[in-house]
Each structure stands twice: as C-alpha cells, then as structure tokens.
C-alpha cells in the first residue's frame, strides 16, 4: 500500500530571451517582465518594481557592455529573480547599500540605477558567466490579499 500523497510545489517557471543591443531593448524587457508576472494566478512580485529594476539593468548593459544581451526571469514560490546577461566580464558598480556620504548627486543624469536596484530589491548581485557576466536581483512574492467576511 502506498502512503499518503505528498504535496509538491510547482516547478518554477523561467524565461530566457535575447534582446537587441539597442535602446529598444528597454521597453521590450519591461513588457516581457510584465507578461511573465501576469501569467501567474497571483503576482510573484510587484510588477512596477520588477519593470523599473529590469529596465535599469538592461539600460546599464546597453551603455556599458558590448555584444548580445539576454534577459532571464525565474518565477519562484518566494518571488522572482531577474538576471541580465551581457558580454562584459567586468563587474558592475557597487551593489552594496551606500553610506550617507556615498549618495549619488541629485543633479547628475547618471548614477542612480544601481542605487534603485540595491534599495528596492530583496537581494542583488552579479556573477561571472562563460561569455561575460550576469547582474541579478530578487523581489519577494506579494502576499495574497485577505478578504473580509461579509
């Protein structure tokens, strides 16, 4: 006789998509994140934050790297992880939280993207890949809304 059925959690869904190395990659990446998160019955993470942070990573890859860019999205029971792969093996700027003296100059046009990623994500980092590097962030799942009894 078999024992009781053991519940299993669904396998994480993931997407791996090549993006053009042009400014057109930024809105395309935002749309892809929005679609990926919308396909779930309940949101894996805040879509607006995921779109913003993904746009920052893709824009950085376009500005600072050469070669192909790849977007990797993994939906997990605990939220989502987004990676942007590029061909530059050099690590990105500092992904640790800055001290007060290290805050970006509000009058400068650049320099706030990594600050947004550090501040708004649950975690972030980078890792080397065979063809360059991957810069990633995670966002927590949004708790299900409670309904009040009528």
N, C-alpha and C positions, 0 to 999 in steps of 0.2 A: 504494500500500500504506500502510496506517495504521501508526503507530508503536506501541510497547508501551503497554498500558493504564496510565494514571497513577492511582494510588490516590487517592481523595478521602476526606476526613474527613467524617463525617456532620454534617449541619446541626445547629446547637444547637437544643434543644427549649426552648420558653418557654411560660409560662402568665401570663395577666393576669386577675385575679379581683377583683371588687368585694367589699368586706367591709362589714358593718354598722358604724356608728359607735357601737358598744356594747361592753361588756366581753366579749360572746360572740364578738367578732372574734378575740380572742387564742387560745383553743383551736382555733377554726376555722383560723386561719393556721398553727398548729403542725401540725394534721392535714394541711393542704394541702402543706406542706413535706415532711413525712414521706412522703406519697404520691408527690410529684414525684421525690424522691430514690430511692424504692424501685422506680420504674418502669424504672430502668436495670439493665443486666446487672451492672455493677459500680458501686459507690457513687461518685457525683460528689463527695461531700464528707461529712464527719461529720454524720450526721443529728441527733444530740443537740445539737451545737453550732449547727447551722442552725436547729433548732427554738427553742432558747433565744434566739438573737440576733434571729430573726424576731419572737418574742413581745415582746421588748424594744422593737423598732421600732414594732410595732402598738400596744402599750400607750402609748408616747410620743405617737403620732398621736392616739389617743383622748383622752389627757389634755390635749394642748397645741394641738390643731387643731380646726377645725370642718369640716363637710361630709363628702363621701364619702372613703373610704379605699380604696386599691387596692393589691393585692399583685402584684408582678411577679417571677417566678422564671425565670432563664435558666440552663439546664444547658449547660456548655461543656466541651470536651475538657480544659481546665485546672482544672475545678472547677465552681463555681456562683456566680451573682451574684443577690442578693435585693434588691429595692427596695420601699419602702413609700412610696406617693404620698399626700399629703394636701393640703388646701386652704389651708394657711397658708404664705405665701411667706417668712416669717421663717426664717432658718437655725436648725438645732438647736443645742444646746450644742456645746462644743468637741469635735471628733472627733480631735484630735491626742493623742498619749500625754502624760499629765500628768507633771510632775516630782514628786519626793517631797513637796514642800510642798503640792501640789495634790490629794493623795489624798482621796477622799471620807471623811467622818466615818462610822465604822462604826456609830454609834448612830443615825444618821438613816435614816428609812424610804426616802427617795428619793436619787437622785444616783449610783447605780452602773450604771445601764443603759448609758449611753454608754461608761463605762469598760469594761464587758464587751465591747461591740462593738469598741472600739479594741484591746483586748488579745487577743481570741480570733479576730478576723478577719484574713485576709491583707492586706486593704485595706478602707477605708471612706471615705465622704464624703457629700456632698449636692450637688444641682444644682437650679436653678430649672426649673419646668415651666410650661406655659401656665396651669394652674389652681392653682399653689402651689409645691410642692417635692417632690423625691424624695430620700429618705435611703437609702443603699445600703451593702452590704458584700459582700465576696467571700470564699469559702473555697476552699482548694486541693483538688484531687482526692485521694482516698485511694489510695496506691499499691496495686497488686494484691498479694495475699499470695503469697509464694513457697511452693511445696510442696517438701518434701524428697524426694529419690529414695528409694525403698524398697529 
